Amino acid sequence: MKKWNVGVYLRLSSDDGDKSESNSIGNQRSLIKRFISNDKELKIIDYYIDDGYSGTTFDRPDFERMMKDIKTNKIDCIIVKDLSRLGRNYIEVGNYIEKEFPRYGVRFIAINDNVDSFKDPKSVNNVIVPFKNLMNDEYARDISNKVRSVLDNKRINGQFIGSTAPYGYTRDPNNKYKFKVDSKAAKVVKKIFKMVLDGKSRNEIEKELNSLGVLPPALYKIDSSTYNYEVKEEMKKWNRNKIDKILKNRTYVGDLIQGKRKKISHKIHKELEVDEEEWIVVENHHIPIISREDFEKVQDIIFDRTTRTKKNNEYDLFSGHLRCNECGNNLVLRKSKGYEYYYCSSYLYKKSCTSHSCKKNTFEIDVLNIINNYKNVIKDIDIKISDILSKKEINYDLEIINNKITECNKNIDKYAMLRESVKEDLENDFITEDEYWDYRSEYSNKIKENKDEIKKLNKKLENINFKSENNREWLNKYSDGNILETLDKRIVDDLIEDIVIDKERNIKVIFKDEDKYFEALDFINKQNCDIINNEFLT
């Protein structure tokens, strides 16, 4: 008598309309336990529970864990209460029970639907099975459409349907669909806008907020008990993205803006950006923190509305990428004597920087040449990496991650040594006791950061096989061998992070994949190959 190692799969999601008590995780578990207790061939090895995950997608943590256990032969039988617990995607459910499970020799049982692929193989191919799957699929579609319709009506009526109010506000206790100003956080929002209007760069704003110990939005909400999330490292410091998110947010002028993103369908849960014209906007929904006039000024200063051409309403080629090396602010486009020039916005609006400028057409040629030079260098790097891999039995992804682990270990040793050295500095009265504890805390945090990074890298190593080349995919953007004759906005946005111009009109292009570029150089260097000349990046 064959013994079956059983994986019990349980799933529940209110998104699918699973409101009946019979579908609760507890009732699913009880029903399956009773079923198994009457069959000595079945032995429960593990439970796989996805509570709160829709059946229209198979991107569920415990389902993925279950499939991994199937592939490693830990389990060879799957039991569910009914077909809808496995999923509500008609095509995908059929694919798993007809192809994927048989491929690994897995027995599949859906108790309430009388499906058992071992005792009654015909039950899997019975016409009723795909019919039920289709009905489950249509049920999920209907629920999704009804939920979307209700939510859209609430948005149109000015009802906020998010989980928490934006930073700077709390939910109004007298009307949960409205916002009330959070005076403490609102002061930070006002400070950020004022600093921009005073000519401060986002880099300066970031440094000042961090130096003052101002809690970033997510950490502030956790500290205020607005919600209870795990504190992650990226939450602890202000950065440019967090500042930009505040500066772009029209919520602060009193408008409620919803519907910026939408799911592709009830089956595909990935969200897409919605065109601004389709956003659901309710003006004067709540008390503003920033005046509309100041908000519009900030958009012009920071996000370069003035670089948008007047005729076709398109953004300038370099919009969002140009920065002044002296003050950190953006450059804007202006016409003078029949020519177009880029000027520092700080100088134009506040006269707080120098009047340096550069002619647009000359600038475009210079950037085009820099990109083509970079592409040639990347092509050389790609050739050298391919040559190394053809001669040595090594994997690029593995080498890159191992190099990072080595670097982290070096950092741990360095900060451990520095932490020890401050004891001697304290004993010799080179530093005060307060400074000693500050330094000690700083170095301890650095050690922890590097140890945490090593854990993440080791986890990545587990998912790499010898043929994987994820870390080389970026090369394809540059190493196609084609010389660019002209630039367009797509190329600039795809390849370039920032372009920095100093008062001497020197140009520095910062490419999006520079971290991977230096990883590649390090790899080549460690394999005793020539180091590619990266002079143009410095």
Buried (B, 14 or more C-beta within 10 A) or exposed (E): EEEBBBBBBBBBBEBBBBEEEEBBBEBBBEBBEEBBEEEEBBEBBBBBBBEEBBBBBBEBEBBEBBBEBBEEEEBBBBBBBBBBBBBBBBEBBBBBBBEBBBEEEBBBBBBBBEBBBBEEEEBBEBEEBBEBBBBBBEBBBEBBEEBEEEBBEBBEEBBBEEEEBBBBBBBBEEEEBBBBBBEEBBEBBBBBBBBBEEBBBBBBBBEBBBEEEBBBBBBBBBEEEBEEEEEEEEBEEBBEEBBEEBBBBBBBBBBBBBBEEEBEEBBEBEEEEEEEEEBBBBEEBBEBBBEBEBBEBBBBBBBBEBBEEEEEEEBBBBBBBBBBBBBBBBBBBBEEEEEBBBBBBBBBBBEBBBEBBBBBEEBBEBBBEBBBBBBBBBBBBBEBBBEBBEEEEBBBBBBBBBBBBEBBEEBBEBBBEBBEEBEEBBEEEEBEEEEBEEBBEBBEEBBEBBEEBBEEBEEBEEEBEEEEEEBBEBBEBBBEEEEEEEBEBEBBBEBBEBBBBEBEBEBBBEBBBBEBBEBBBBBBEEBEBEEBEBEEBE
